[in-house]
């Protein structure tokens, strides 16, 4: 077996932490070349027999006195011996990515459990080559960043998740503001992770969190994101969730036509909006003149309030439109204003969804003698001015 004259290692990437020279047949005349940012460690018979920094070294008994004890080599001359030569890369790699799978967190803003995930990157440098080789590398021929991440995948995820959850909970950080806290959280986690890597002879040179967000891969996460998107859209459009539901119910009921569909729509709309006032306004069959006066005052107050508005809700898409519009600029539905309050109604609506005014009487030639409002021929009092009919 030929004796190796020159031992060296060159690499173009920084993702290899350690590499073992493939041959062990060395001699006291072998030249060891160690480049900048490298350190060479020699093992023989299970022991470390020497360490060398950058430069050109001769593996003589003068540089390695222990060779005389291990192999009984004399001074001078070319004497063969067997040893493993490990090169350790001390360049700082900053491209090691990490990610925490979905974990549940009680968000203080929404007061609900939300599934989160986090990801980022970290940089490591070999600080103690001897400890690193003994504790991590073992019998491998090389040790890369991939070997490192695979080896510590479970431990890194468990520790990072535990520290991250503790920080979020103790500082009551919610989803709305977590992005502005990434640098602070990164610095906090870095302190905890430094102690973890020191025991393996490595120094944590950088630890960064790039993302903490709702996990869209879970069903709960998708539902939460959908609800947040709807809430944002409603805030921009200027209406609440209850109003949105009211419009949908009224639209569906009015599309069925008939008094039953209209009455159900009004009642449900009033219930969903938390009031019930509109439903109460509709439940006014033949009443006495004493009952009509308070009813009329309430109707006039509602009418005055609605007339002062500059915008109304489209009966088709429920978006705000100017009261001067002829058609909805969002869906193209015609603006059919109630003659009393200006509310937009569906084309087939028989009564106004806001004030209950009859929009389509059975006969068009029957009107109130006082105010001219349409009359269906059945009511005893005018729903607009309270005039006694018939």
C-alpha positions as CSV (number, residue, x, y, z in Angstrom):
1,X,0.0,0.0,0.0
2,X,1.5,3.3,-1.1
3,X,2.2,6.0,1.5
4,X,0.4,9.2,1.0
5,X,2.7,12.2,0.5
6,X,0.2,15.1,0.5
7,X,-3.1,15.4,2.5
8,X,-5.5,18.3,1.7
9,X,-9.1,19.2,1.2
10,X,-10.7,21.8,-1.1
11,X,-14.4,22.5,-1.3
12,X,-16.5,25.1,-3.1
13,X,-19.5,25.0,-0.8
14,X,-20.0,25.9,2.8
15,X,-22.6,23.3,3.6
16,X,-20.0,20.6,4.6
17,X,-19.0,20.9,8.2
18,X,-16.5,18.1,8.2
19,X,-14.7,15.7,5.8
20,X,-12.5,12.7,6.3
21,X,-9.5,12.1,4.1
22,X,-10.1,8.7,2.4
23,X,-6.7,7.2,3.1
24,X,-5.0,6.4,6.4
25,X,-1.5,5.2,5.2
26,X,0.6,8.2,6.2
27,X,4.3,8.7,7.1
28,X,6.4,11.0,9.1
29,X,7.2,12.7,5.8
30,X,3.6,13.4,4.7
31,X,2.7,17.0,4.0
32,X,-0.6,18.2,5.6
33,X,-2.0,21.3,3.9
34,X,-4.7,23.1,5.9
35,X,-6.4,26.1,4.1
36,X,-7.9,29.2,5.7
37,X,-11.1,28.6,7.7
38,X,-10.1,25.0,8.2
39,X,-8.8,22.9,11.0
40,X,-7.3,19.4,10.8
41,X,-7.7,16.8,13.5
42,X,-5.8,13.5,13.5
43,X,-7.2,10.3,15.1
44,X,-5.3,7.1,15.6
45,X,-6.2,4.0,17.7
46,X,-9.3,5.9,19.0
47,X,-7.4,8.9,20.3
48,X,-6.8,12.4,19.0
49,X,-3.1,12.6,18.2
50,X,-2.9,16.1,16.8
51,X,-4.6,19.4,15.8
52,X,-3.4,21.7,13.0
53,X,-4.5,25.1,11.9
54,X,-4.1,26.9,8.5
55,X,-0.7,26.3,6.9
56,X,1.6,23.5,5.6
57,X,2.7,20.9,8.2
58,X,4.9,17.9,8.1
59,X,3.6,14.9,10.1
60,X,6.9,14.2,11.8
61,X,7.6,13.0,15.3
62,X,8.6,16.5,16.1
63,X,5.1,17.8,15.3
64,X,3.5,14.6,16.7
65,X,5.6,13.4,19.6
66,X,2.8,10.9,20.5
67,X,3.7,8.8,17.5
68,X,6.7,7.5,19.3
69,X,4.5,6.1,22.1
70,X,1.8,4.7,19.8
71,X,4.0,3.2,17.1
72,X,7.5,3.2,18.5
73,X,8.8,5.5,15.8
74,X,12.3,6.8,16.0
75,X,13.3,10.4,15.3
76,X,14.0,11.3,11.7
77,X,13.6,9.3,8.5
78,X,10.4,8.3,6.7
79,X,8.4,6.1,9.0
80,X,4.9,4.9,8.0
81,X,1.9,5.0,10.4
82,X,-1.9,4.8,10.2
83,X,-4.2,7.7,11.2
84,X,-7.5,9.3,10.2
85,X,-7.3,12.9,9.1
86,X,-10.5,15.0,9.5
87,X,-10.9,18.5,8.1
88,X,-13.4,20.7,9.9
89,X,-14.9,23.7,8.0
90,X,-15.1,26.7,10.2
91,X,-16.8,29.0,7.6
92,X,-20.2,30.3,8.9
93,X,-23.1,28.9,6.8
94,X,-26.3,31.0,6.9
95,X,-28.5,28.9,4.6
96,X,-29.8,26.3,7.1
97,X,-33.6,26.5,7.0
98,X,-35.9,25.4,9.8
99,X,-39.7,25.0,10.1
100,X,-42.1,24.2,12.8
101,X,-45.2,22.2,11.8
102,X,-48.7,23.2,12.9
103,X,-49.2,24.0,16.6
104,X,-52.3,25.4,18.3
105,X,-52.2,28.8,20.1
106,X,-54.9,30.7,22.0
107,X,-54.9,34.0,20.2
108,X,-55.6,36.9,22.7
109,X,-57.1,39.1,19.9
110,X,-59.7,36.7,18.7
111,X,-60.0,34.7,22.0
112,X,-59.9,31.4,20.1
113,X,-57.5,28.6,19.4
114,X,-55.7,29.1,16.0
115,X,-53.3,26.7,14.2
116,X,-49.9,28.4,13.5
117,X,-46.7,27.5,11.8
118,X,-43.3,29.2,12.0
119,X,-40.2,29.1,9.8
120,X,-36.8,30.8,9.4
121,X,-33.1,30.1,9.1
122,X,-30.1,29.9,11.3
123,X,-26.3,29.9,11.0
124,X,-23.8,27.6,12.8
125,X,-20.0,27.6,13.1
126,X,-17.9,24.8,14.5
127,X,-16.3,26.3,17.7
128,X,-14.8,23.2,19.2
129,X,-13.7,20.8,16.5
130,X,-12.8,17.9,18.9
131,X,-16.2,18.0,20.7
132,X,-18.0,18.3,17.3
133,X,-16.3,15.3,15.8
134,X,-16.6,13.1,18.8
135,X,-20.3,13.9,19.6
136,X,-21.8,14.3,16.1
137,X,-19.7,12.9,13.3
138,X,-18.7,9.5,14.6
139,X,-18.0,7.0,11.8
140,X,-19.4,9.1,8.9
141,X,-17.2,10.0,6.0
142,X,-18.5,13.6,5.9
143,X,-20.9,15.7,7.8
144,X,-23.1,18.2,5.9
145,X,-25.8,20.8,6.8
146,X,-28.4,18.2,5.7
147,X,-27.0,15.6,8.1
148,X,-27.2,18.2,10.8
149,X,-30.8,19.2,10.2
150,X,-31.9,15.6,9.8
151,X,-30.2,14.6,13.0
152,X,-31.7,17.4,15.1
153,X,-35.1,17.8,13.3
154,X,-37.1,16.5,16.3
155,X,-35.0,18.2,19.0
156,X,-35.0,21.6,17.2
157,X,-38.7,21.5,16.5
158,X,-39.6,20.6,20.1
159,X,-37.3,23.1,21.7
160,X,-38.2,26.0,19.3
161,X,-41.9,25.3,19.5
162,X,-41.8,25.3,23.3
163,X,-39.8,28.5,23.7
164,X,-41.9,30.3,21.0
165,X,-45.2,29.3,22.6
166,X,-44.0,30.5,26.0
167,X,-43.0,33.9,24.6
168,X,-46.2,34.5,22.7
169,X,-48.4,33.5,25.7
170,X,-46.4,35.5,28.3
171,X,-46.4,38.6,26.1
172,X,-50.0,38.2,24.8
173,X,-49.0,38.6,21.2
174,X,-51.8,38.0,18.7
175,X,-51.9,37.3,15.0
176,X,-52.6,40.9,14.2
177,X,-49.3,42.1,15.6
178,X,-46.9,39.1,15.5
179,X,-45.2,40.2,12.3
180,X,-44.0,43.4,13.9
181,X,-42.4,41.3,16.7
182,X,-40.4,38.9,14.6
183,X,-37.0,40.5,15.4
184,X,-37.7,40.6,19.1
185,X,-38.9,37.0,19.2
186,X,-35.8,35.9,17.1
187,X,-33.4,37.5,19.6
188,X,-35.2,35.8,22.5
189,X,-35.1,32.4,20.9
190,X,-31.5,32.8,19.9
191,X,-30.4,33.0,23.6
192,X,-32.1,29.7,24.4
193,X,-30.8,27.9,21.2
194,X,-27.1,29.0,21.9
195,X,-27.0,26.8,25.0
196,X,-28.4,23.9,23.0
197,X,-25.7,24.0,20.4
198,X,-22.7,24.7,22.7
199,X,-22.9,21.1,24.1
200,X,-22.0,19.8,20.5
201,X,-19.1,22.1,20.0
202,X,-20.9,24.5,17.8
203,X,-21.7,28.3,18.0
204,X,-25.0,29.7,16.9
205,X,-24.0,32.7,14.8
206,X,-27.5,33.7,13.7
207,X,-31.1,32.8,14.4
208,X,-34.0,34.4,12.4
209,X,-37.7,33.9,12.3
210,X,-39.1,34.9,8.9
211,X,-42.7,33.8,9.3
212,X,-45.3,33.2,12.0
213,X,-48.7,32.8,10.4
214,X,-51.9,30.8,10.3
215,X,-51.4,27.3,9.0
216,X,-53.5,27.0,5.8
217,X,-52.8,23.3,5.5
218,X,-55.3,22.6,8.3
219,X,-59.1,22.9,7.9
220,X,-59.3,25.2,10.9
221,X,-56.7,27.5,9.4
222,X,-58.6,27.8,6.1
223,X,-61.8,28.6,7.9
224,X,-60.2,31.2,10.1
225,X,-58.5,32.9,7.1
226,X,-61.8,32.9,5.3
227,X,-63.6,34.5,8.2
228,X,-60.8,37.1,8.6
229,X,-61.1,37.9,4.9
230,X,-64.8,38.4,5.1
231,X,-64.5,40.6,8.1
232,X,-62.0,42.8,6.3
233,X,-64.2,43.1,3.3
234,X,-67.2,44.0,5.4
235,X,-65.2,46.7,7.2
236,X,-64.1,48.2,3.9
237,X,-67.7,48.1,2.5
238,X,-69.1,49.6,5.7
239,X,-71.5,47.0,7.0
240,X,-71.5,44.3,9.8
241,X,-71.8,40.6,9.6
242,X,-75.4,40.8,11.1
243,X,-76.4,43.3,8.3
244,X,-74.8,41.0,5.7
245,X,-76.9,38.1,7.0
246,X,-80.0,40.3,7.1
247,X,-79.7,41.3,3.5
248,X,-79.1,37.7,2.3
249,X,-82.2,36.5,4.2
250,X,-84.4,39.4,2.9
251,X,-83.2,38.8,-0.6
252,X,-84.0,35.1,-0.5
253,X,-87.4,35.7,1.0
254,X,-88.4,38.5,-1.4
255,X,-87.4,36.5,-4.4
256,X,-90.1,34.0,-3.5
257,X,-92.8,36.7,-3.8
258,X,-96.0,36.9,-1.8
259,X,-96.8,38.4,1.5
260,X,-95.6,35.3,3.4
261,X,-92.1,35.5,1.9
262,X,-92.0,39.3,2.6
263,X,-93.2,39.0,6.2
264,X,-90.7,36.2,6.9
265,X,-87.9,38.3,5.4
266,X,-88.8,41.4,7.5
267,X,-89.2,39.4,10.7
268,X,-85.9,37.5,10.1
269,X,-84.1,40.7,9.1
270,X,-85.2,42.5,12.3
271,X,-84.3,39.5,14.4
272,X,-80.8,39.1,12.9
273,X,-80.1,42.8,13.3
274,X,-80.9,42.7,16.9
275,X,-83.9,45.0,16.8
276,X,-87.1,43.5,15.4
277,X,-88.5,47.0,14.8
278,X,-89.1,46.5,11.1
279,X,-91.0,43.3,11.8
280,X,-93.1,45.1,14.3
281,X,-93.9,47.8,11.7
282,X,-95.2,45.2,9.3
283,X,-97.6,43.6,11.7
284,X,-100.2,46.4,11.4
285,X,-103.5,45.0,10.1
286,X,-106.7,47.0,10.6
287,X,-106.2,49.1,13.7
288,X,-108.2,51.9,15.5
289,X,-107.3,55.5,15.0
290,X,-105.8,55.6,18.5
291,X,-103.4,52.9,17.6
292,X,-102.5,54.5,14.2
293,X,-101.2,57.8,15.6
294,X,-98.2,56.3,17.5
295,X,-97.6,54.0,14.6
296,X,-97.6,57.0,12.2
297,X,-95.1,59.0,14.4
298,X,-92.7,56.0,14.5
299,X,-93.0,55.6,10.8
300,X,-92.3,59.3,10.2
301,X,-89.2,59.2,12.4
302,X,-87.8,56.2,10.5
303,X,-88.6,57.9,7.2
304,X,-86.8,61.1,8.2
305,X,-83.7,59.2,9.3
306,X,-83.5,57.2,6.1
307,X,-84.0,60.3,3.9
308,X,-81.1,62.0,5.6
309,X,-78.7,59.3,4.4
310,X,-76.6,59.9,1.3
311,X,-76.1,56.1,0.7
312,X,-78.3,53.0,0.7
313,X,-77.7,49.3,0.5
314,X,-78.2,47.6,-2.9
315,X,-81.0,45.0,-2.6
316,X,-79.1,42.6,-4.8
317,X,-75.4,42.7,-3.6
318,X,-75.9,44.5,-0.3
319,X,-73.1,47.0,-1.0
320,X,-73.5,50.8,-0.3
321,X,-74.5,52.9,-3.3
322,X,-75.1,56.7,-3.6
323,X,-78.8,57.5,-3.3
324,X,-78.5,59.4,-6.6
325,X,-77.6,56.2,-8.5
326,X,-80.0,54.7,-11.1
327,X,-78.1,51.4,-11.1
328,X,-75.8,49.7,-8.6
329,X,-72.2,50.4,-9.7
330,X,-71.1,46.9,-8.4
331,X,-73.7,44.5,-9.8
332,X,-75.8,46.6,-12.2
333,X,-79.1,46.0,-10.5
334,X,-81.5,48.9,-10.9
335,X,-82.1,51.2,-7.9
336,X,-85.8,50.9,-7.2
337,X,-86.3,53.5,-4.4
338,X,-89.1,53.4,-1.9
339,X,-91.1,56.6,-2.5
340,X,-91.3,57.1,1.3
341,X,-87.8,56.3,2.7
342,X,-85.6,55.8,-0.4
343,X,-84.6,52.2,0.5
344,X,-83.7,50.0,-2.5
345,X,-86.1,47.1,-3.0
346,X,-86.2,44.0,-5.2
347,X,-88.1,44.4,-8.5
348,X,-90.8,41.9,-7.5
349,X,-91.2,43.3,-3.9
350,X,-94.7,44.2,-2.9
351,X,-93.8,46.1,0.2
352,X,-90.7,48.2,1.2
353,X,-88.3,46.1,3.3
354,X,-87.5,49.1,5.5
355,X,-90.8,50.9,6.2
356,X,-93.4,48.5,4.9
357,X,-94.9,50.8,2.3
358,X,-97.1,49.0,-0.3
359,X,-95.2,49.1,-3.6
360,X,-97.5,47.1,-5.8
361,X,-101.2,47.5,-4.9
362,X,-103.7,45.2,-6.4
363,X,-105.3,48.1,-8.3
364,X,-103.4,51.2,-9.4
365,X,-106.4,53.5,-9.3
366,X,-106.9,53.3,-5.5
367,X,-104.9,55.9,-3.7
368,X,-105.2,57.8,-0.4
369,X,-107.3,61.0,-0.8
370,X,-105.0,62.9,1.5
371,X,-101.4,62.0,0.5
372,X,-101.9,60.0,-2.8
373,X,-100.2,56.9,-1.5
374,X,-101.3,53.6,-3.2
375,X,-104.1,51.7,-1.4
376,X,-104.8,48.0,-1.8
377,X,-108.5,48.5,-1.1
378,X,-108.4,46.4,2.1
379,X,-106.7,48.6,4.7
380,X,-108.9,50.9,6.8
381,X,-106.1,53.5,7.4
382,X,-103.4,54.9,5.1
383,X,-100.0,53.5,6.0
384,X,-98.4,56.8,5.0
385,X,-100.4,59.5,6.7
386,X,-102.9,57.6,8.9
387,X,-105.9,58.9,6.9
388,X,-109.1,56.9,7.2
389,X,-109.8,55.1,3.9
390,X,-112.9,53.8,2.2
